[in-house]
Amino acid sequence: MAPTTAPAVAIELGGRQRTLQFGFRAWHALEKAAGLTYSLEDSGNIIQQLLNKGALDGMSLLLWAGLLKEDKTLTHDAVLDMLDDVPADQPIMPKVLEALGVKPDKLALVEEPRPEPPPDASPSPS
């Protein structure tokens, strides 16, 4: 049984409209590039592993893999170059998650623990 294909999602990247779609080619490429195993029962597992491994690397690998159906010769390096030119107000990850069929609130990203301030660190009244 092949991985399910989530919907095609339009995204502007590299100065033109492109299509993100996660089918068999994308999942296969992600497995090879990231050294992770796709699970038919839980495609969210590989997404979670990628994003926990390193947010920037995981995001760029997901984007690259999602673009492979449209352009089989696209390299990860080319995607990294495209990302350098993305305006700050153009969200990329929501489009990737939409193409994956994943709701952002379903991912539990690992955050670095933040140290608690010492109990006496409250500002003193003046």
N, C-alpha and C positions, 0 to 999 in steps of 0.2 A: 504494500500500500504506500503510495507516494504522499509526501506532506501535502496538506491542503493548501490551496492558493487563496490568499486573502485578496481583497479588492485592489484594483489598480488605482493609484492615487497620483494626481498631477502635482509636480513640484517644479519650481523654477530654480535652476542650478547651472552654473557654468554659462550664463548668458542665454539660456534657452529653456523651453518647457521640456521636461522629462517625465517619465512615468516610473513610479516605484511599484514593484509587484514581487511578492514573495512566493515563488513556486519551488519546484524541486531543485532547479539550478541554484537559486539563492541559498536554500538550506544546505545543499551540498557544498557550495563555496564557503559558507560560514563554518561548517564542520572542519574543512581542510585548513582554512586560514587561521582559525582560532584554536584548533585542536580540541574542540568540544564535540559532544555527542548529541545529535538531535533525538528527541524523544517524541514518538508519535502520540503518546498519551498527553504530553504537556509541552507544546511548542514554546510556551512562556518560559520554560526552564532554560533553554539555550539563550533566550533574550536576557533573562535575569543573570545568567552566568557571564555573558558578555559585558553587561553594564557594570556588574560588580568587579569584574576583572580590571577595568579602567574605563571610566566614563567616556573619555575622548576617543580612545581606541575602539571601544564597543560601539559608540555612535557612528564613527566613520566606517567601521566594518559592516554594520547593519545597512547604512546608506549605500555603500558600494554593492553589497549583495543584492539589495532591492533594485538596483539599476541594471543589473546584469542581463535581465530578460530583454531589455531594450538595446543594450550595447554589450555584446559578449566579449569585446576586446578591452573594455574599460578596466583600468587598474586601480588599486587602492590608492596609490600615489596620486593619480589624476583626481580622484575624489577629494583627497586632502588639499590639493591645489584649489579645487572649486570651493571648498569650505573656507579657504582664506579670503575669498571674495564675497562671501555672503554678508549682506548688511545685518547689523546687530538687531534690527527690528523684524527680521525675517526668521520666524521659528522653523527649525528643521526637524527637531525630534518629534513634535506632534504629528507631522506628516508621516514620518517613519512609523510611528506607533499606529497611526490610522491604517497604513498599508499592511501592517502586521495583524490588524484586527485586535489590537490590545488597547485597553483603556489605561491611561497613565496611572490611575489610582490602584491598578492591579499589580503594579511593580513595587517591590519593596527594596529600594536601593539602600545599600549599606553606607551609612554615614560614619565619618570619624567621630568618636565620642568627644563631646566638648567638655572641658574641665568645668567643674562647678566653682563659682566664685567662693572665696573663703567667707565664713559667716560674718566676719566683721568688716567686709569690704563695702558695706553700704556707705554712701556719702554722709559725711558728718554735717550737721546743721550749722549754718554760719551765723 
